[in-house]
Amino acid sequence: MPHVQIDWFAGRSVEQKRELAEVLTREICRIGECAPESVGIVFTDRDTANWARAGKLFSDS
């Protein structure tokens, strides 16, 4: 069962998540030769104060 975890900054709409889920599922099934029912996707919205790169919080940018 393919499982995709997407961590990203909050702010995407339900419509954007819906479209991405549809596209990712379709392409995973095409490439991985599996059924759509076997694909799981989790979207995790993160606050910029909880994510850092190169020693700096994204909220400080």
N, CA, C and O of each residue as an XYZ file, in Angstrom:
244
protein
N       0.836     -1.182      0.000
C       0.000      0.000      0.000
C       0.873      1.236      0.000
O       1.561      1.484      0.990
N       0.880      2.016     -1.055
C       1.627      3.272     -1.067
C       1.022      4.269     -0.079
O      -0.197      4.402      0.028
N       1.890      4.955      0.629
C       1.457      5.987      1.569
C       2.319      7.221      1.338
O       3.546      7.128      1.314
N       1.683      8.372      1.168
C       2.385      9.625      0.927
C       2.068     10.578      2.073
O       0.904     10.779      2.417
N       3.105     11.162      2.660
C       2.943     12.161      3.721
C       3.457     13.486      3.180
O       4.600     13.580      2.732
N       2.615     14.504      3.221
C       2.994     15.828      2.735
C       2.951     16.802      3.904
O       1.885     17.090      4.448
N       4.118     17.304      4.283
C       4.232     18.348      5.298
C       4.506     19.648      4.569
O       5.457     19.757      3.795
N       3.658     20.631      4.826
C       3.851     21.922      4.174
C       3.263     23.011      5.032
O       2.549     22.741      5.998
N       3.570     24.258      4.674
C       3.043     25.372      5.438
C       1.541     25.470      5.243
O       1.023     25.207      4.158
N       0.860     25.845      6.293
C      -0.589     26.025      6.247
C      -0.943     27.107      5.229
O      -0.142     27.995      4.939
N      -2.144     27.012      4.702
C      -2.617     28.053      3.798
C      -3.175     27.538      2.491
O      -3.746     28.307      1.718
N      -3.019     26.232      2.221
C      -3.603     25.687      0.989
C      -5.078     25.430      1.215
O      -5.498     25.086      2.320
N      -5.844     25.595      0.187
C      -7.289     25.394      0.286
C      -7.629     23.904      0.174
O      -6.810     23.087     -0.248
N      -8.853     23.584      0.561
C      -9.347     22.220      0.407
C      -9.341     21.838     -1.073
O      -9.043     20.694     -1.416
N      -9.664     22.779     -1.940
C      -9.669     22.499     -3.377
C      -8.265     22.125     -3.866
O      -8.116     21.215     -4.681
N      -7.239     22.822     -3.374
C      -5.864     22.503     -3.769
C      -5.474     21.113     -3.273
O      -4.859     20.342     -4.009
N      -5.825     20.791     -2.039
C      -5.506     19.466     -1.488
C      -6.257     18.384     -2.259
O      -5.700     17.324     -2.546
N      -7.500     18.644     -2.588
C      -8.299     17.680     -3.351
C      -7.661     17.405     -4.714
O      -7.529     16.250     -5.118
N      -7.269     18.458     -5.416
C      -6.647     18.289     -6.732
C      -5.329     17.532     -6.625
O      -5.054     16.643     -7.431
N      -4.517     17.880     -5.638
C      -3.234     17.197     -5.473
C      -3.441     15.725     -5.126
O      -2.726     14.861     -5.633
N      -4.411     15.436     -4.267
C      -4.705     14.041     -3.922
C      -5.120     13.251     -5.162
O      -4.686     12.114     -5.347
N      -5.952     13.844     -6.004
C      -6.398     13.162     -7.221
C      -5.238     12.902     -8.173
O      -5.104     11.801     -8.708
N      -4.400     13.915     -8.386
C      -3.277     13.787     -9.327
C      -2.242     12.790     -8.800
O      -1.782     11.925     -9.545
N      -1.878     12.905     -7.532
C      -0.888     11.984     -6.969
C      -1.391     10.547     -7.002
O      -0.648      9.633     -7.360
N      -2.646     10.347     -6.632
C      -3.202      8.992     -6.649
C      -3.171      8.418     -8.056
O      -2.754      7.277     -8.257
N      -3.609      9.202     -9.027
C      -3.626      8.730    -10.415
C      -2.229      8.329    -10.880
O      -2.050      7.265    -11.472
N      -1.243      9.181    -10.612
C       0.115      8.911    -11.100
C       0.801      7.783    -10.329
O       1.556      7.008    -10.915
N       0.551      7.684     -9.035
C       1.107      6.566     -8.263
C       0.548      5.252     -8.791
O       1.279      4.270     -8.925
N      -0.744      5.236     -9.090
C      -1.360      4.023     -9.627
C      -0.837      3.685    -11.022
O      -0.613      2.517    -11.341
N      -0.647      4.695    -11.835
C      -0.124      4.467    -13.189
C       1.281      3.899    -13.138
O       1.578      2.904    -13.799
N       2.139      4.521    -12.363
C       3.539      4.108    -12.309
C       3.719      2.842    -11.475
O       4.477      1.946    -11.849
N       3.023      2.775    -10.350
C       3.188      1.648     -9.438
C       2.276      0.472     -9.712
O       2.350     -0.554     -9.036
N       1.406      0.626    -10.715
C       0.488     -0.442    -11.105
C      -0.285     -0.969     -9.902
O      -0.216     -2.154     -9.574
N      -1.021     -0.073     -9.250
C      -1.821     -0.449     -8.090
C      -3.198      0.200     -8.193
O      -3.431      1.060     -9.043
N      -4.089     -0.217     -7.329
C      -5.457      0.308     -7.318
C      -5.519      1.601     -6.511
O      -4.783      1.750     -5.535
N      -6.382      2.537     -6.901
C      -6.523      3.788     -6.153
C      -6.861      3.564     -4.680
O      -6.445      4.338     -3.819
N      -7.613      2.509     -4.396
C      -7.989      2.213     -3.014
C      -6.799      1.875     -2.127
O      -6.910      1.896     -0.901
N      -5.674      1.567     -2.735
C      -4.491      1.200     -1.953
C      -3.601      2.403     -1.624
O      -2.628      2.264     -0.882
N      -3.922      3.567     -2.163
C      -3.079      4.753     -1.984
C      -3.617      5.609     -0.840
O      -4.784      6.000     -0.839
N      -2.748      5.895      0.136
C      -3.096      6.778      1.239
C      -2.267      8.052      1.175
O      -1.068      8.006      0.903
N      -2.906      9.184      1.424
C      -2.210     10.476      1.413
C      -2.624     11.246      2.663
O      -3.809     11.341      2.985
N      -1.624     11.797      3.368
C      -1.888     12.609      4.554
C      -1.270     13.984      4.344
O      -0.081     14.100      4.046
N      -2.079     15.018      4.501
C      -1.594     16.393      4.440
C      -1.449     16.901      5.867
O      -2.391     16.825      6.656
N      -0.276     17.417      6.194
C      -0.040     17.991      7.511
C       0.346     19.448      7.329
O       1.411     19.757      6.795
N      -0.529     20.340      7.777
C      -0.260     21.775      7.686
C       0.616     22.197      8.866
O       0.275     21.956     10.024
N       1.725     22.817      8.563
C       2.678     23.242      9.590
C       2.713     24.760      9.679
O       2.600     25.459      8.672
N       2.867     25.247     10.873
C       3.051     26.674     11.098
C       4.502     27.025     10.803
O       5.404     26.246     11.114
N       4.733     28.183     10.209
C       6.109     28.574      9.860
C       6.998     28.727     11.095
O       8.222     28.677     10.979
N       6.405     28.910     12.269
C       7.197     29.010     13.504
C       7.672     27.639     13.980
O       8.485     27.547     14.899
N       7.163     26.572     13.354
C       7.546     25.215     13.743
C       8.441     24.529     12.717
O       8.599     23.308     12.747
N       9.021     25.302     11.819
C       9.853     24.728     10.761
C      11.048     25.644     10.561
O      10.897     26.863     10.475
N      12.232     25.058     10.486
C      13.455     25.846     10.322
C      14.326     25.253      9.227
O      14.241     24.064      8.920
N      15.158     26.094      8.648
C      16.168     25.663      7.684
C      17.372     26.559      7.875
O      17.243     27.767      8.069
N      18.525     25.959      7.818
C      19.788     26.694      7.948
C      19.836     27.494      9.243
O      20.387     28.593      9.290
N      19.250     26.926     10.294
C      19.322     27.546     11.609
C      18.335     28.671     11.846
O      18.406     29.333     12.881
N      17.413     28.911     10.921
C      16.468     30.012     11.069
C      15.030     29.502     10.860
O      14.761     28.707      9.959
N      14.124     29.981     11.713
C      12.721     29.672     11.533
C      12.187     30.350     10.281
O      12.579     31.474      9.969
N      11.312     29.686      9.573
C      10.704     30.310      8.401
C       9.886     31.517      8.791
O       9.748     32.443      7.992
N       9.337     31.540      9.991
C       8.560     32.683     10.443
C       9.426     33.926     10.645
O       8.898     35.034     10.733
N      10.741     33.758     10.718
C      11.656     34.882     10.886
C      12.117     35.457      9.549
O      12.861     36.437      9.513
N      11.682     34.858      8.471
C      12.115     35.326      7.129
C      11.397     36.568      6.709
O      11.642     37.085      5.619
